[in-house]
Amino acid sequence: MDFSFTEDQNSIRDLVKQVLSDIVNDDSLKALSREGAWFHQRAWAQLAASEMLGLAIPEEHGGAGMGLTELCLLLQQVGRTVAPIPAIETLVSAALPLAEYGTAEQKDRFLGGIAQGSIIMTAALVDLGSRDPFKPSAVAKADGDGWRVTGRFSNVAYADLADGIVVPARAEGGATLVLLLDPKSEGVRLGEQRGTNGQPLWLLDLDGAKVASADVLGRQENGAAVLKYLVDRTTLGICAVEYGIAEQALFMTANYAGERKQFGVPIGVFQGVTQRVGDAYIDVQAMRSSMWQACWRLDQGLEADKELAVAKFFASEAGARVVAAAQHIHGGMGFDRDYPLYRYFMTSKHLEFTLGGTHESLTRLGDLISA
């Protein structure tokens, strides 16, 4: 059995790596910070010019018509450079369900612009009234030819820049709806928040926000399936980015341990350091294997609940161990903001908290196995 990537997939990975590593470097990220900005527009524009934003978008809408594997290769490189771009939000949480369930009009309205880099979208998945992403507490009430939505969502990234926000809600009677909300609609308010890594986030407060019937994603009777499709792939996307972060943090740590000297020798020769780096390597391999297993099953249209639970657990638990080991071995250098490792630590923590506690992941996995 061949587990290697195809020639095209390797070319995609190498091109994205080159684009991001050339543009998203320490100097450009420090410049963004001085400007008080977060979104690396130049990197996003270059990925669009390289035709990488449309990897998983159908060809008839300006994309490459490829799959989830190619998109995860892109996300891995986003993690390796901690590129502040809306890759998960736009390319995964919005574009994938639009391509799968959107009407012809919805696809024409959004997908071409996403592939060209001119449209940014995001999703509101942290419902303040529900801990279960599959059971939204936001309420959508029928109103003429559309819906009025009321609810509150936290940690919505890029909401201030988005052309549309994917919002789950429940209709009267309990049916699930997935809606394409215009953030400029009446009844929509945004409140500023800040992520663990310093990223601007938004509290989305909906008070009877108007959504047209044409902006329902999928049909009302299959809203639960649309939401599961969205949440599953968003979870996988976070795991792919976290894998890239851990992989690069390990690479930086191994290099540092080979160069930093104590008592006249590199610290990497000491048994305690060697063991810590070795454990981190095993963790990264566990993240890699579990993420690609879940990706392959989803890409093949197979049931992947258990595999996603495993990938989520390792992304959160093993990812935390890897960046903690990186900080420990780097010592004070790891927290020095003139040295880039702190970005990996803080972004990894942000994604760890986004994924949720490992106890919940193990409980869900146990429930799936016992069922």
C-alpha positions as YAML, in Angstrom:
chain: A
units: angstrom
residues:
- id: 1
  name: MET
  ca: [0.00, 0.00, 0.00]
- id: 2
  name: ASP
  ca: [1.41, 3.38, -1.07]
- id: 3
  name: PHE
  ca: [0.93, 6.20, 1.46]
- id: 4
  name: SER
  ca: [2.99, 8.75, -0.45]
- id: 5
  name: PHE
  ca: [1.56, 11.84, -2.13]
- id: 6
  name: THR
  ca: [1.16, 12.15, -5.88]
- id: 7
  name: GLU
  ca: [3.48, 14.29, -7.97]
- id: 8
  name: ASP
  ca: [0.78, 16.97, -8.26]
- id: 9
  name: GLN
  ca: [0.21, 16.99, -4.50]
- id: 10
  name: ASN
  ca: [3.93, 17.32, -3.81]
- id: 11
  name: SER
  ca: [4.07, 20.22, -6.29]
- id: 12
  name: ILE
  ca: [1.17, 21.96, -4.53]
- id: 13
  name: ARG
  ca: [2.84, 21.54, -1.14]
- id: 14
  name: ASP
  ca: [6.16, 22.86, -2.45]
- id: 15
  name: LEU
  ca: [4.57, 25.87, -4.20]
- id: 16
  name: VAL
  ca: [2.54, 26.91, -1.14]
- id: 17
  name: LYS
  ca: [5.63, 26.44, 1.04]
- id: 18
  name: GLN
  ca: [7.67, 28.68, -1.26]
- id: 19
  name: VAL
  ca: [4.99, 31.38, -1.50]
- id: 20
  name: LEU
  ca: [4.36, 31.57, 2.24]
- id: 21
  name: SER
  ca: [7.96, 31.20, 3.42]
- id: 22
  name: ASP
  ca: [9.04, 34.01, 1.06]
- id: 23
  name: ILE
  ca: [6.34, 36.44, 2.21]
- id: 24
  name: VAL
  ca: [5.32, 35.43, 5.74]
- id: 25
  name: ASN
  ca: [8.61, 35.94, 7.52]
- id: 26
  name: ASP
  ca: [9.65, 37.49, 10.81]
- id: 27
  name: ASP
  ca: [10.12, 40.94, 9.30]
- id: 28
  name: SER
  ca: [6.72, 41.06, 7.59]
- id: 29
  name: LEU
  ca: [4.92, 39.79, 10.70]
- id: 30
  name: LYS
  ca: [6.63, 42.40, 12.88]
- id: 31
  name: ALA
  ca: [5.63, 45.07, 10.35]
- id: 32
  name: LEU
  ca: [2.01, 43.93, 10.58]
- id: 33
  name: SER
  ca: [2.18, 44.10, 14.35]
- id: 34
  name: ARG
  ca: [3.55, 47.65, 14.25]
- id: 35
  name: GLU
  ca: [0.64, 48.65, 12.00]
- id: 36
  name: GLY
  ca: [-1.85, 47.10, 14.41]
- id: 37
  name: ALA
  ca: [-3.00, 44.76, 11.63]
- id: 38
  name: TRP
  ca: [-3.50, 41.03, 11.56]
- id: 39
  name: PHE
  ca: [-4.54, 39.91, 8.08]
- id: 40
  name: HIS
  ca: [-1.50, 39.32, 5.81]
- id: 41
  name: GLN
  ca: [-3.13, 40.60, 2.62]
- id: 42
  name: ARG
  ca: [0.00, 40.22, 0.51]
- id: 43
  name: ALA
  ca: [0.27, 36.51, 1.31]
- id: 44
  name: TRP
  ca: [-3.43, 35.99, 0.57]
- id: 45
  name: ALA
  ca: [-3.12, 37.84, -2.75]
- id: 46
  name: GLN
  ca: [-0.05, 35.83, -3.75]
- id: 47
  name: LEU
  ca: [-1.79, 32.54, -2.98]
- id: 48
  name: ALA
  ca: [-4.66, 33.70, -5.17]
- id: 49
  name: ALA
  ca: [-2.27, 34.68, -7.98]
- id: 50
  name: SER
  ca: [-0.68, 31.22, -7.69]
- id: 51
  name: GLU
  ca: [-4.17, 29.66, -8.01]
- id: 52
  name: MET
  ca: [-3.88, 28.00, -4.62]
- id: 53
  name: LEU
  ca: [-7.01, 29.47, -3.00]
- id: 54
  name: GLY
  ca: [-9.21, 27.54, -5.40]
- id: 55
  name: LEU
  ca: [-7.67, 24.11, -4.85]
- id: 56
  name: ALA
  ca: [-10.93, 22.53, -3.61]
- id: 57
  name: ILE
  ca: [-13.30, 24.77, -5.57]
- id: 58
  name: PRO
  ca: [-14.94, 23.22, -8.69]
- id: 59
  name: GLU
  ca: [-13.39, 24.11, -12.03]
- id: 60
  name: GLU
  ca: [-16.61, 25.65, -13.33]
- id: 61
  name: HIS
  ca: [-16.31, 28.25, -10.57]
- id: 62
  name: GLY
  ca: [-12.68, 29.15, -11.18]
- id: 63
  name: GLY
  ca: [-11.03, 26.54, -8.99]
- id: 64
  name: ALA
  ca: [-8.81, 23.52, -9.57]
- id: 65
  name: GLY
  ca: [-11.48, 20.91, -8.71]
- id: 66
  name: MET
  ca: [-9.19, 19.04, -6.34]
- id: 67
  name: GLY
  ca: [-10.01, 17.62, -2.93]
- id: 68
  name: LEU
  ca: [-9.56, 17.81, 0.79]
- id: 69
  name: THR
  ca: [-6.06, 16.29, 0.72]
- id: 70
  name: GLU
  ca: [-4.70, 19.12, -1.42]
- id: 71
  name: LEU
  ca: [-6.40, 21.69, 0.80]
- id: 72
  name: CYS
  ca: [-4.86, 20.13, 3.93]
- id: 73
  name: LEU
  ca: [-1.43, 20.33, 2.31]
- id: 74
  name: LEU
  ca: [-2.02, 24.07, 2.01]
- id: 75
  name: LEU
  ca: [-3.22, 24.31, 5.62]
- id: 76
  name: GLN
  ca: [-0.15, 22.43, 6.85]
- id: 77
  name: GLN
  ca: [2.06, 25.12, 5.29]
- id: 78
  name: VAL
  ca: [-0.14, 27.85, 6.79]
- id: 79
  name: GLY
  ca: [0.69, 26.29, 10.16]
- id: 80
  name: ARG
  ca: [4.39, 26.01, 9.41]
- id: 81
  name: THR
  ca: [4.57, 29.76, 8.76]
- id: 82
  name: VAL
  ca: [1.80, 30.76, 11.24]
- id: 83
  name: ALA
  ca: [0.44, 32.82, 8.36]
- id: 84
  name: PRO
  ca: [-2.32, 35.18, 9.58]
- id: 85
  name: ILE
  ca: [-4.75, 34.54, 6.73]
- id: 86
  name: PRO
  ca: [-8.38, 33.30, 6.74]
- id: 87
  name: ALA
  ca: [-7.54, 29.90, 5.25]
- id: 88
  name: ILE
  ca: [-9.66, 27.80, 7.63]
- id: 89
  name: GLU
  ca: [-12.51, 30.30, 7.76]
- id: 90
  name: THR
  ca: [-12.82, 30.99, 4.02]
- id: 91
  name: LEU
  ca: [-11.43, 27.92, 2.26]
- id: 92
  name: VAL
  ca: [-12.76, 25.27, 4.65]
- id: 93
  name: SER
  ca: [-15.70, 26.52, 6.74]
- id: 94
  name: ALA
  ca: [-17.31, 28.47, 3.89]
- id: 95
  name: ALA
  ca: [-16.08, 27.31, 0.48]
- id: 96
  name: LEU
  ca: [-16.38, 23.55, 1.08]
- id: 97
  name: PRO
  ca: [-20.04, 23.51, 2.20]
- id: 98
  name: LEU
  ca: [-20.89, 26.05, -0.51]
- id: 99
  name: ALA
  ca: [-19.35, 23.81, -3.16]
- id: 100
  name: GLU
  ca: [-21.16, 20.75, -1.79]
- id: 101
  name: TYR
  ca: [-24.59, 22.14, -0.87]
- id: 102
  name: GLY
  ca: [-24.88, 25.62, -2.37]
- id: 103
  name: THR
  ca: [-27.39, 26.57, -5.03]
- id: 104
  name: ALA
  ca: [-26.12, 27.59, -8.46]
- id: 105
  name: GLU
  ca: [-26.71, 31.24, -7.53]
- id: 106
  name: GLN
  ca: [-24.84, 30.91, -4.21]
- id: 107
  name: LYS
  ca: [-21.89, 29.25, -5.92]
- id: 108
  name: ASP
  ca: [-21.77, 31.92, -8.61]
- id: 109
  name: ARG
  ca: [-21.95, 34.66, -5.99]
- id: 110
  name: PHE
  ca: [-19.14, 33.43, -3.74]
- id: 111
  name: LEU
  ca: [-16.88, 30.69, -5.09]
- id: 112
  name: GLY
  ca: [-15.24, 32.54, -7.96]
- id: 113
  name: GLY
  ca: [-14.38, 35.47, -5.71]
- id: 114
  name: ILE
  ca: [-12.95, 33.15, -3.06]
- id: 115
  name: ALA
  ca: [-10.68, 31.51, -5.64]
- id: 116
  name: GLN
  ca: [-9.54, 34.95, -6.82]
- id: 117
  name: GLY
  ca: [-8.92, 36.18, -3.27]
- id: 118
  name: SER
  ca: [-11.45, 39.01, -3.54]
- id: 119
  name: ILE
  ca: [-14.08, 37.46, -1.23]
- id: 120
  name: ILE
  ca: [-13.48, 36.58, 2.42]
- id: 121
  name: MET
  ca: [-15.95, 34.50, 4.39]
- id: 122
  name: THR
  ca: [-16.06, 33.11, 7.89]
- id: 123
  name: ALA
  ca: [-18.25, 30.92, 10.09]
- id: 124
  name: ALA
  ca: [-19.85, 31.41, 13.51]
- id: 125
  name: LEU
  ca: [-19.47, 28.08, 15.29]
- id: 126
  name: VAL
  ca: [-18.97, 29.04, 18.94]
- id: 127
  name: ASP
  ca: [-22.58, 29.42, 20.06]
- id: 128
  name: LEU
  ca: [-22.71, 31.05, 23.49]
- id: 129
  name: GLY
  ca: [-25.93, 29.19, 24.28]
- id: 130
  name: SER
  ca: [-24.72, 25.68, 23.42]
- id: 131
  name: ARG
  ca: [-21.53, 23.66, 23.99]
- id: 132
  name: ASP
  ca: [-22.53, 21.24, 21.23]
- id: 133
  name: PRO
  ca: [-21.76, 22.68, 17.76]
- id: 134
  name: PHE
  ca: [-24.33, 20.31, 16.25]
- id: 135
  name: LYS
  ca: [-27.13, 21.74, 18.42]
- id: 136
  name: PRO
  ca: [-27.25, 25.50, 17.87]
- id: 137
  name: SER
  ca: [-29.18, 27.66, 20.32]
- id: 138
  name: ALA
  ca: [-29.59, 30.57, 17.89]
- id: 139
  name: VAL
  ca: [-33.19, 30.75, 16.69]
- id: 140
  name: ALA
  ca: [-34.40, 31.42, 13.14]
- id: 141
  name: LYS
  ca: [-38.02, 32.49, 12.80]
- id: 142
  name: ALA
  ca: [-39.81, 32.53, 9.46]
- id: 143
  name: ASP
  ca: [-40.47, 36.08, 8.28]
- id: 144
  name: GLY
  ca: [-42.09, 36.58, 4.90]
- id: 145
  name: ASP
  ca: [-39.74, 35.25, 2.25]
- id: 146
  name: GLY
  ca: [-36.88, 34.75, 4.67]
- id: 147
  name: TRP
  ca: [-35.80, 34.37, 8.27]
- id: 148
  name: ARG
  ca: [-35.09, 36.49, 11.34]
- id: 149
  name: VAL
  ca: [-32.17, 35.14, 13.36]
- id: 150
  name: THR
  ca: [-31.48, 35.81, 17.03]
- id: 151
  name: GLY
  ca: [-28.45, 34.48, 18.88]
- id: 152
  name: ARG
  ca: [-24.92, 35.21, 20.10]
- id: 153
  name: PHE
  ca: [-21.68, 33.73, 18.80]
- id: 154
  name: SER
  ca: [-18.17, 34.20, 20.14]
- id: 155
  name: ASN
  ca: [-14.68, 34.05, 18.59]
- id: 156
  name: VAL
  ca: [-15.76, 34.78, 15.02]
- id: 157
  name: ALA
  ca: [-12.54, 35.44, 13.10]
- id: 158
  name: TYR
  ca: [-12.39, 37.99, 10.25]
- id: 159
  name: ALA
  ca: [-16.04, 38.99, 10.77]
- id: 160
  name: ASP
  ca: [-15.09, 42.63, 10.20]
- id: 161
  name: LEU
  ca: [-13.69, 41.79, 6.75]
- id: 162
  name: ALA
  ca: [-16.15, 39.09, 5.72]
- id: 163
  name: ASP
  ca: [-18.52, 39.32, 2.77]
- id: 164
  name: GLY
  ca: [-20.61, 36.57, 4.37]
- id: 165
  name: ILE
  ca: [-20.81, 34.63, 7.62]
- id: 166
  name: VAL
  ca: [-22.00, 31.02, 7.78]
- id: 167
  name: VAL
  ca: [-24.38, 30.82, 10.75]
- id: 168
  name: PRO
  ca: [-26.16, 27.72, 12.14]
- id: 169
  name: ALA
  ca: [-29.54, 28.16, 13.80]
- id: 170
  name: ARG
  ca: [-32.61, 26.13, 14.68]
- id: 171
  name: ALA
  ca: [-36.00, 26.80, 13.20]
- id: 172
  name: GLU
  ca: [-39.30, 26.49, 15.00]
- id: 173
  name: GLY
  ca: [-39.92, 22.80, 15.36]
- id: 174
  name: GLY
  ca: [-36.24, 22.06, 15.98]
- id: 175
  name: ALA
  ca: [-34.96, 21.73, 12.41]
- id: 176
  name: THR
  ca: [-31.37, 22.90, 11.83]
- id: 177
  name: LEU
  ca: [-30.64, 25.64, 9.33]
- id: 178
  name: VAL
  ca: [-27.29, 26.81, 7.98]
- id: 179
  name: LEU
  ca: [-27.55, 30.40, 6.78]
- id: 180
  name: LEU
  ca: [-25.39, 32.78, 4.76]
- id: 181
  name: LEU
  ca: [-25.55, 35.99, 6.74]
- id: 182
  name: ASP
  ca: [-24.60, 39.41, 5.40]
- id: 183
  name: PRO
  ca: [-22.61, 41.00, 8.27]
- id: 184
  name: LYS
  ca: [-23.93, 44.42, 7.19]
- id: 185
  name: SER
  ca: [-27.56, 43.36, 7.67]
- id: 186
  name: GLU
  ca: [-29.88, 45.09, 10.06]
- id: 187
  name: GLY
  ca: [-29.82, 43.43, 13.47]
- id: 188
  name: VAL
  ca: [-26.13, 42.42, 13.28]
- id: 189
  name: ARG
  ca: [-23.68, 43.82, 15.84]
- id: 190
  name: LEU
  ca: [-19.99, 43.05, 16.23]
- id: 191
  name: GLY
  ca: [-18.12, 43.38, 19.52]
- id: 192
  name: GLU
  ca: [-14.34, 43.27, 19.71]
- id: 193
  name: GLN
  ca: [-12.58, 40.28, 21.26]
- id: 194
  name: ARG
  ca: [-8.98, 39.07, 21.32]
- id: 195
  name: GLY
  ca: [-7.67, 35.54, 20.86]
- id: 196
  name: THR
  ca: [-4.97, 33.84, 22.93]
- id: 197
  name: ASN
  ca: [-2.49, 34.54, 20.14]
- id: 198
  name: GLY
  ca: [-3.51, 38.21, 19.89]
- id: 199
  name: GLN
  ca: [-5.75, 37.67, 16.87]
- id: 200
  name: PRO
  ca: [-8.73, 40.06, 16.60]
- id: 201
  name: LEU
  ca: [-11.95, 38.09, 17.08]
- id: 202
  name: TRP
  ca: [-15.56, 39.21, 17.16]
- id: 203
  name: LEU
  ca: [-18.63, 38.69, 19.26]
- id: 204
  name: LEU
  ca: [-21.49, 38.30, 16.78]
- id: 205
  name: ASP
  ca: [-24.76, 39.49, 18.29]
- id: 206
  name: LEU
  ca: [-27.85, 38.82, 16.18]
- id: 207
  name: ASP
  ca: [-31.12, 40.50, 17.12]
- id: 208
  name: GLY
  ca: [-33.68, 39.53, 14.50]
- id: 209
  name: ALA
  ca: [-31.06, 39.71, 11.72]
- id: 210
  name: LYS
  ca: [-32.69, 39.31, 8.30]
- id: 211
  name: VAL
  ca: [-31.63, 36.40, 6.09]
- id: 212
  name: ALA
  ca: [-33.33, 35.87, 2.72]
- id: 213
  name: SER
  ca: [-34.71, 32.45, 1.82]
- id: 214
  name: ALA
  ca: [-32.19, 32.35, -1.04]
- id: 215
  name: ASP
  ca: [-29.41, 32.46, 1.56]
- id: 216
  name: VAL
  ca: [-30.23, 29.13, 3.22]
- id: 217
  name: LEU
  ca: [-27.37, 26.72, 2.55]
- id: 218
  name: GLY
  ca: [-28.86, 23.40, 1.48]
- id: 219
  name: ARG
  ca: [-32.51, 22.59, 2.12]
- id: 220
  name: GLN
  ca: [-34.25, 22.96, 5.45]
- id: 221
  name: GLU
  ca: [-34.68, 19.20, 5.73]
- id: 222
  name: ASN
  ca: [-30.93, 18.51, 5.37]
- id: 223
  name: GLY
  ca: [-29.61, 21.35, 7.53]
- id: 224
  name: ALA
  ca: [-28.19, 18.94, 10.12]
- id: 225
  name: ALA
  ca: [-26.16, 17.19, 7.41]
- id: 226
  name: VAL
  ca: [-24.85, 20.54, 6.13]
- id: 227
  name: LEU
  ca: [-23.79, 21.54, 9.64]
- id: 228
  name: LYS
  ca: [-22.04, 18.22, 10.27]
- id: 229
  name: TYR
  ca: [-20.21, 18.53, 6.94]
- id: 230
  name: LEU
  ca: [-19.08, 22.04, 7.93]
- id: 231
  name: VAL
  ca: [-18.01, 21.21, 11.51]
- id: 232
  name: ASP
  ca: [-16.20, 18.00, 10.54]
- id: 233
  name: ARG
  ca: [-14.11, 19.71, 7.89]
- id: 234
  name: THR
  ca: [-13.43, 22.74, 10.04]
- id: 235
  name: THR
  ca: [-12.15, 20.42, 12.79]
- id: 236
  name: LEU
  ca: [-9.91, 18.67, 10.28]
- id: 237
  name: GLY
  ca: [-8.63, 22.03, 8.99]
- id: 238
  name: ILE
  ca: [-7.64, 23.09, 12.50]
- id: 239
  name: CYS
  ca: [-5.85, 19.75, 12.99]
- id: 240
  name: ALA
  ca: [-3.92, 20.29, 9.74]
- id: 241
  name: VAL
  ca: [-2.78, 23.77, 10.76]
- id: 242
  name: GLU
  ca: [-1.84, 22.55, 14.25]
- id: 243
  name: TYR
  ca: [0.19, 19.72, 12.70]
- id: 244
  name: GLY
  ca: [2.11, 22.27, 10.62]
- id: 245
  name: ILE
  ca: [2.77, 24.39, 13.70]
- id: 246
  name: ALA
  ca: [4.08, 21.43, 15.70]
- id: 247
  name: GLU
  ca: [6.19, 20.20, 12.79]
- id: 248
  name: GLN
  ca: [7.92, 23.57, 12.40]
- id: 249
  name: ALA
  ca: [8.30, 24.07, 16.16]
- id: 250
  name: LEU
  ca: [10.06, 20.68, 16.36]
- id: 251
  name: PHE
  ca: [12.31, 21.60, 13.42]
- id: 252
  name: MET
  ca: [13.28, 24.89, 15.07]
- id: 253
  name: THR
  ca: [13.93, 23.14, 18.39]
- id: 254
  name: ALA
  ca: [16.13, 20.44, 16.87]
- id: 255
  name: ASN
  ca: [18.20, 23.11, 15.11]
- id: 256
  name: TYR
  ca: [18.49, 25.17, 18.28]
- id: 257
  name: ALA
  ca: [19.56, 22.15, 20.33]
- id: 258
  name: GLY
  ca: [22.32, 21.49, 17.81]
- id: 259
  name: GLU
  ca: [23.63, 25.06, 17.93]
- id: 260
  name: ARG
  ca: [23.14, 26.24, 21.54]
- id: 261
  name: LYS
  ca: [26.13, 25.27, 23.67]
- id: 262
  name: GLN
  ca: [26.51, 24.67, 27.39]
- id: 263
  name: PHE
  ca: [29.76, 23.49, 28.98]
- id: 264
  name: GLY
  ca: [31.37, 23.71, 25.55]
- id: 265
  name: VAL
  ca: [29.04, 21.25, 23.79]
- id: 266
  name: PRO
  ca: [25.64, 21.54, 22.02]
- id: 267
  name: ILE
  ca: [22.76, 21.00, 24.46]
- id: 268
  name: GLY
  ca: [21.39, 18.39, 22.06]
- id: 269
  name: VAL
  ca: [23.97, 15.88, 23.28]
- id: 270
  name: PHE
  ca: [22.48, 15.86, 26.78]
- id: 271
  name: GLN
  ca: [20.20, 12.93, 27.46]
- id: 272
  name: GLY
  ca: [17.37, 15.02, 28.93]
- id: 273
  name: VAL
  ca: [17.19, 17.23, 25.84]
- id: 274
  name: THR
  ca: [17.48, 14.27, 23.47]
- id: 275
  name: GLN
  ca: [14.62, 12.47, 25.17]
- id: 276
  name: ARG
  ca: [12.41, 15.56, 25.15]
- id: 277
  name: VAL
  ca: [13.00, 16.12, 21.42]
- id: 278
  name: GLY
  ca: [12.43, 12.42, 20.74]
- id: 279
  name: ASP
  ca: [9.10, 12.49, 22.56]
- id: 280
  name: ALA
  ca: [8.11, 15.57, 20.57]
- id: 281
  name: TYR
  ca: [8.99, 13.78, 17.34]
- id: 282
  name: ILE
  ca: [6.71, 10.88, 18.29]
- id: 283
  name: ASP
  ca: [3.91, 13.34, 19.09]
- id: 284
  name: VAL
  ca: [4.29, 15.04, 15.71]
- id: 285
  name: GLN
  ca: [4.12, 11.67, 13.94]
- id: 286
  name: ALA
  ca: [0.95, 10.81, 15.87]
- id: 287
  name: MET
  ca: [-0.58, 14.13, 14.78]
- id: 288
  name: ARG
  ca: [0.48, 13.49, 11.21]
- id: 289
  name: SER
  ca: [-0.91, 9.94, 10.98]
- id: 290
  name: SER
  ca: [-4.22, 10.69, 12.69]
- id: 291
  name: MET
  ca: [-4.84, 13.85, 10.66]
- id: 292
  name: TRP
  ca: [-4.15, 12.24, 7.28]
- id: 293
  name: GLN
  ca: [-6.25, 9.17, 8.19]
- id: 294
  name: ALA
  ca: [-9.25, 11.39, 8.97]
- id: 295
  name: CYS
  ca: [-8.57, 13.48, 5.85]
- id: 296
  name: TRP
  ca: [-8.45, 10.43, 3.59]
- id: 297
  name: ARG
  ca: [-11.73, 9.05, 4.91]
- id: 298
  name: LEU
  ca: [-13.53, 12.37, 4.53]
- id: 299
  name: ASP
  ca: [-12.04, 12.84, 1.05]
- id: 300
  name: GLN
  ca: [-13.36, 9.40, 0.07]
- id: 301
  name: GLY
  ca: [-16.82, 10.16, 1.44]
- id: 302
  name: LEU
  ca: [-16.44, 7.59, 4.24]
- id: 303
  name: GLU
  ca: [-17.67, 7.83, 7.83]
- id: 304
  name: ALA
  ca: [-14.86, 9.41, 9.87]
- id: 305
  name: ASP
  ca: [-16.28, 10.29, 13.29]
- id: 306
  name: LYS
  ca: [-13.82, 8.09, 15.23]
- id: 307
  name: GLU
  ca: [-10.87, 9.15, 13.11]
- id: 308
  name: LEU
  ca: [-11.72, 12.82, 13.58]
- id: 309
  name: ALA
  ca: [-12.00, 12.34, 17.35]
- id: 310
  name: VAL
  ca: [-8.52, 10.76, 17.37]
- id: 311
  name: ALA
  ca: [-7.04, 13.51, 15.18]
- id: 312
  name: LYS
  ca: [-8.66, 16.17, 17.37]
- id: 313
  name: PHE
  ca: [-7.25, 14.58, 20.52]
- id: 314
  name: PHE
  ca: [-3.69, 14.41, 19.19]
- id: 315
  name: ALA
  ca: [-3.85, 17.93, 17.69]
- id: 316
  name: SER
  ca: [-4.85, 19.33, 21.06]
- id: 317
  name: GLU
  ca: [-2.91, 17.11, 23.51]
- id: 318
  name: ALA
  ca: [0.22, 16.25, 21.51]
- id: 319
  name: GLY
  ca: [0.36, 19.72, 19.94]
- id: 320
  name: ALA
  ca: [0.44, 21.26, 23.42]
- id: 321
  name: ARG
  ca: [3.26, 18.92, 24.47]
- id: 322
  name: VAL
  ca: [5.35, 19.73, 21.39]
- id: 323
  name: VAL
  ca: [5.23, 23.52, 21.78]
- id: 324
  name: ALA
  ca: [5.79, 23.20, 25.54]
- id: 325
  name: ALA
  ca: [8.90, 21.12, 24.86]
- id: 326
  name: ALA
  ca: [10.04, 23.68, 22.29]
- id: 327
  name: GLN
  ca: [9.69, 26.48, 24.83]
- id: 328
  name: HIS
  ca: [11.44, 24.48, 27.55]
- id: 329
  name: ILE
  ca: [14.44, 23.64, 25.38]
- id: 330
  name: HIS
  ca: [14.72, 27.18, 24.01]
- id: 331
  name: GLY
  ca: [14.55, 28.63, 27.52]
- id: 332
  name: GLY
  ca: [14.09, 32.39, 27.64]
- id: 333
  name: MET
  ca: [14.65, 32.66, 23.87]
- id: 334
  name: GLY
  ca: [11.28, 31.04, 23.27]
- id: 335
  name: PHE
  ca: [9.41, 33.92, 24.89]
- id: 336
  name: ASP
  ca: [11.56, 36.68, 23.40]
- id: 337
  name: ARG
  ca: [9.41, 38.47, 20.83]
- id: 338
  name: ASP
  ca: [12.49, 39.12, 18.72]
- id: 339
  name: TYR
  ca: [12.63, 35.35, 18.18]
- id: 340
  name: PRO
  ca: [9.73, 33.78, 16.22]
- id: 341
  name: LEU
  ca: [9.02, 30.69, 18.36]
- id: 342
  name: TYR
  ca: [6.58, 32.55, 20.61]
- id: 343
  name: ARG
  ca: [4.18, 32.90, 17.66]
- id: 344
  name: TYR
  ca: [4.04, 29.13, 17.28]
- id: 345
  name: PHE
  ca: [3.41, 28.63, 20.98]
- id: 346
  name: MET
  ca: [0.64, 31.24, 21.17]
- id: 347
  name: THR
  ca: [-1.07, 30.16, 17.94]
- id: 348
  name: SER
  ca: [-0.91, 26.53, 19.00]
- id: 349
  name: LYS
  ca: [-2.55, 27.45, 22.31]
- id: 350
  name: HIS
  ca: [-5.24, 29.38, 20.45]
- id: 351
  name: LEU
  ca: [-6.05, 26.35, 18.28]
- id: 352
  name: GLU
  ca: [-5.87, 23.99, 21.28]
- id: 353
  name: PHE
  ca: [-8.54, 26.03, 23.07]
- id: 354
  name: THR
  ca: [-10.58, 26.25, 19.86]
- id: 355
  name: LEU
  ca: [-10.60, 22.47, 19.52]
- id: 356
  name: GLY
  ca: [-11.71, 22.10, 23.13]
- id: 357
  name: GLY
  ca: [-10.49, 19.99, 26.00]
- id: 358
  name: THR
  ca: [-8.97, 16.59, 25.37]
- id: 359
  name: HIS
  ca: [-11.29, 15.07, 27.98]
- id: 360
  name: GLU
  ca: [-14.27, 15.87, 25.76]
- id: 361
  name: SER
  ca: [-12.52, 14.36, 22.73]
- id: 362
  name: LEU
  ca: [-11.76, 11.13, 24.61]
- id: 363
  name: THR
  ca: [-15.31, 10.97, 25.96]
- id: 364
  name: ARG
  ca: [-16.72, 11.36, 22.46]
- id: 365
  name: LEU
  ca: [-14.31, 8.74, 21.11]
- id: 366
  name: GLY
  ca: [-15.34, 6.33, 23.89]
- id: 367
  name: ASP
  ca: [-19.01, 6.92, 23.09]
- id: 368
  name: LEU
  ca: [-18.37, 6.25, 19.39]
- id: 369
  name: ILE
  ca: [-16.45, 3.05, 20.11]
- id: 370
  name: SER
  ca: [-19.03, 1.74, 22.59]
- id: 371
  name: ALA
  ca: [-21.85, 2.52, 20.16]
...
